[in-house]
Amino acid sequence: MEWITWLLVGAAVLWLIYRFTAPTKGVQSISTEEMKSQLGKKDKQYIDVRTPGEFKGNHIKGFKNIPLNELPKRMNELAKDKETLVICQSGMRSSKASQLLKKNGFTAITNIRGGMSSYRR
């Protein structure tokens, strides 16, 4: 009987890992190297969802700082029909932000894998 409990716990853990790491449908994912060719384009908008302290310490020119916890109330600062590139420190918060944007009607979202940890100027 105990093995059934462990089997269920294991299945729940695997499901949670999948749920929080699987890419969201309709959200593109690119590396920081691929992002470099996208920088400065007027038809795109760039957001950094890290904290203001992280952003102040180091950021990419052209990215607007909208921390993940402020994104729900600040989405009105963004155009829903413009491609939105999203970055954070490691890719986790930007993935969550991308999911949130998708759920709120944004049509073209690109998550930057690896975040600022992977970015080399």
Buried (B, 14 or more C-beta within 10 A) or exposed (E): EEEEEEEEEEEEEEEEEEEEEEEBEEBBBBEBEEBBEBEEEEEBBBBBBBBEEBBEEEBBEEBBBBBBEBBEEEBEEBEEEEBBBBBBBBBBBBBBBBBBBBEEEBEBBBBBBBBBEBBEE
